[in-house]
Amino acid sequence: MVFASFLTLLIFLTAQSVSRENGDFLAPLEGMDIHDKYPDEYLVIFHQNYTMEQHFENIAQDLSSLPEFRMYSFGYRTRMDQHTRDEKVRRDPRVRMVETNRPVYGIEPHNVTVFEPSAFWQNGTSRLSKREYLEETEPEAPYGLQMITTPSERLDIPIPDEGPYAHVQNAGLGVQVYVLDTGIRTSHELFEGRARNFGGLGADDKSPYVDDTMADVRGHGTHVAGIIGARQYGVAPNATLVNVKVLNNLRGVNREIGDVAQAIIDVTAEHNANKAKARNSKDPWMFRGSVINMSFRWVGDGFGILYQLIDANNAGISVFAAAGNDGDDYGDSYPCANVQTRCIAAVDSTYNKWKPSNYGSMVDFVAPGKDVLSLHSKSNIAIARMSGTSQAAPHAAGTAAIFTSWSGLETHYDLSQNFIYWNSIDGVVSGFPSGTTTYLINTGIHSPKKYPKEPFRWGKDHPSKPQTVDDPSSSVIDAAVQSAPPPLPDDSLMTTVYTEMGTATVQPVTSMSTLAGVLSDSDSDSTDIVTTTTTRVESSPTSTSGSIPIAGPSCASSGTPFSQPPAQNLIDTFCAQPMLNAQFVPYIAIGNMTSQFGQTKAFSAEGHFALDGTTNAIWFRTRFTHDACTGSFNGTFECAKRFATILNGCQTDTITAKLGGTLSNVCAEYELTVVDEHTNPFADDEEPAGDFTCRDTTSPVSETYPNTCTCWMSERVDQTAVFVKPGDGVCDSRNVDQVDGLAPGQGY
């Protein structure tokens, strides 16, 4: 509290006193390697809850009259000289970062053909599945929709257009899908009134984010939106499509990266407002969640957008981005390189890589992208074929809308993305270079691995409310979270936190030459052990609350240097271990060893590998972090991408003297380091759980979960879980059933 007061005082000091009090303090300056695009033009990013007026007072200068000045809710953009930039703006301790301005480029489609059909197919068919949900079939669907519902590679390839597409009835209902693109022709017949302009604007009104009207002149955004949610051509034909126009009419670009950042801020604000309205509504289908689709890119990190993507994820929004159409390794082009997005590459109707699709380690999934049929903005009935990763990404966004709608994931973007992973198909796609993920997007409607009552894998065993079925089960209700109570007296019983040690043998890497020598020679007969410490836990409420996760890796400043090539190889080796295929959860969630997803539960997993020719070992650790949320994550899904972010994002001026670092992202923490082979750098780093303690659940949580106990661990009093009250009605840790007693909605 003293520090907070001191910081508040600081922001009102004059520029001279700020400089004196902060010594050599300078806010980070990013993007100077691409400074030539817009010389001396910068985006100034504030810390939260800081105003323009406070900033101008703090630096003793009003910059609003400078050339190219534009104000955003998170800061501003302007042209300024080096002295103003470094001696005034960057001296302000409430300036988070200064970065060079840069354009955002739309991803241009290939092979565009526009036509107007004489008529649309009008009648789909519905049937009550034996799995106790209603299934609806679109009989004349494009090949892409057929591909993403087939549980294995089809025999009739290339897959023809005008075939059956099955989906759960009311697919996407209650989900807002925000299409950040060239606009949407919201009046198109096949949107059936479910498309709207953001902010209640009309087609002729100017977009808040680009100097053009909201109308889609280029047709790209309408085509993308149609793949997501149009009748006959869309993955989720009951979703709401929201036009957030950020690309101009002339070239499909935006010269201001800040405009896109502001758009994401505004979308997140509307999402949060919808969540608040839904909490006060008796209609569970009023709002089920949000998805963002982006078909553009920029060069360099773009921290102005990065911070907003983090906030969007934390609010519960899933974000999908197109990989690009250059036929090249995506490298460090954004937003795909941001870990907050799912990057989608493109395949054709024969399950082969679409030749111009980008590829590389930043790709998360692949989806149909060549010669895709969808809507066009030329008229209210226009249809077009287009090719591109811009056509692949909306297949993923529409699939996420189905999962979000059915399960009510308005606060859980991570679980929505887990559904994408669990239902994707591996081993059917060809043509991508080694190192590119080739999980093919799939809605899971025909998955042989799902439970009988689910419309997709892990989709819950309840029907959705608008469907007329015999099962009266209600929709998913988010688990409640309440503030932790003060600790009870010390006579409460300590509950043992059981651990089980599992091992996995890692085969030595063969003949991998590196700058540091040969790693794990093929003649070696040694093996390395990966040990997973599994804490007996049952899930606490899955939410993403608390502090914002680290935007990028926290890089080590000292330690034992190592080379990048062998480390990258061992990232892949570590992340492929079966022991990582677990659900990582917090300490408080005590209960069964197996989650409702059928996975082992774990708190952390670590592994180490000896570096031949040295006395050192490289260590990896994945663990649940309490600092960012109280949810869970799957150990394998983001593993390689997160560790690659550390490897590529730290010590960027060398590949022979890496030091590693740590990356925190929502619920997960990843750490990479090299130490002496006889030392475990994580041995003394585990956080004790303490005593298992309970009390009666109080209002307002008790209104949702009556006759329950709220429990917590004494060393983690900021996290709680709600358990069914014992038969004697006493919330004592001796009596609470920690294995099977979680309240409804509490389990994973």
Secondary structure, DSSP 8 states (H G I E B T S, - for coil): -HHHHHHHHHTTS-HHHHHHHHTT----EE-GGGTTSSTTEEEEEE-TT--HHHHHHHHT---TTSTT-EEETTEEEEE--HHHHHHTGGG-TTEEEEEE---EEE---EEEEEE--S------EEEE-TTSSEEEEEEEE-HHHHHTT-SS--SS-S--SSEEEEEETTTTTTEEEEEEES---TT-GGGTT-EEEGGG--TTSB-TTSSSBSS-SSSHHHHHHHHHH-TTT-SSTTSEEEEEE-S-TTTSEES-HHHHHHHHHHHHHHHHHHHHHHHT-S-TTS--EEEEEE-EEEES--HHHHHHHHHHHHHT-EEEEE--SSSSB-TTEETTTSTTSEEEEEE-TTSBB-TT--BSTT--EEEE-SSEEEE-TTSTT-EEEEESHHHHHHHHHHHHHHHHHHHT-TT-HHHHHHHHHHH-B-S--B---TT----B----TT-TTS-TT-SSTT--SS--TTS--S-------------------TTS------EEEEEEEE----SEEETTEEES-TT----EEEEEEEE----------SS---SS-EE-SSS--B-HHHHHHHHHHHHT-GGG-EEE--TT--S-SB-TTS-EEESEEEEEEE-TTSSEEEEEEEEE-TTT-S--EETTTTHHHHHHHHHHHSSTT-SSSB--EEEEETTEEEEEEEEETT--TTTT-------EEEEE--TTHHHHS-SEEEEEETTEEEEEEEEE--TT----TTTS-TTT-B-TT---
